[in-house]
Amino acid sequence: MNAHIGDQLVLDGTHVGDSRRTGVITGLPHRDGSPPYLVRWLDDGRTTLIFPGPQARIEPPDQPESGSGTT
C-alpha cells in the first residue's frame, strides 16, 4: 500500500454496526509512500498516525467513495 499526500484513507468497519471512517493523508514519514500515514479524520478533525490494516484502502482525492449509490 502506497499513498500520496491528499489521498483519502478509507477504513471499512470490521464488525456489524461499525461505520466507515475516512481521512485525508497529510503526512508521509517514508518517501516511498509506505505506511505509517499521518491522517486527518473527516468525522472529528483529529490527526493521528496510523498503520493501516487489511480493512483499509487508499483512494485518490478525486475518486468518489465506493457504494455511494449515485448514478
Residue pairs with C-beta under 8 A, 6 or more apart in sequence:
1 34
1 35
1 52
1 56
1 58
2 32
2 33
2 34
2 58
3 9
3 25
3 28
3 33
3 37
3 58
4 25
4 28
4 33
5 25
5 26
5 27
5 28
6 24
6 25
6 61
7 24
7 25
7 58
7 59
7 60
7 61
8 22
8 23
8 24
8 25
8 58
8 59
8 60
8 61
8 63
9 22
9 23
9 24
9 25
9 37
9 39
9 50
9 52
9 56
9 57
9 58
10 20
10 21
10 22
10 56
10 57
10 58
10 59
10 65
11 20
11 21
11 22
11 52
11 55
11 56
12 18
12 20
12 55
12 56
12 57
13 19
13 20
13 55
14 55
20 65
21 41
21 43
22 41
22 42
22 43
22 65
23 39
23 40
23 41
23 42
23 50
24 39
24 40
24 42
24 61
25 37
25 38
25 39
25 58
26 38
26 39
26 40
26 47
27 37
27 38
28 37
28 38
29 36
29 38
35 50
35 51
35 52
36 49
36 50
36 51
37 49
37 50
37 52
38 47
38 48
38 49
39 47
39 48
39 49
39 50
40 46
40 47
41 47
41 48
59 65
64 70
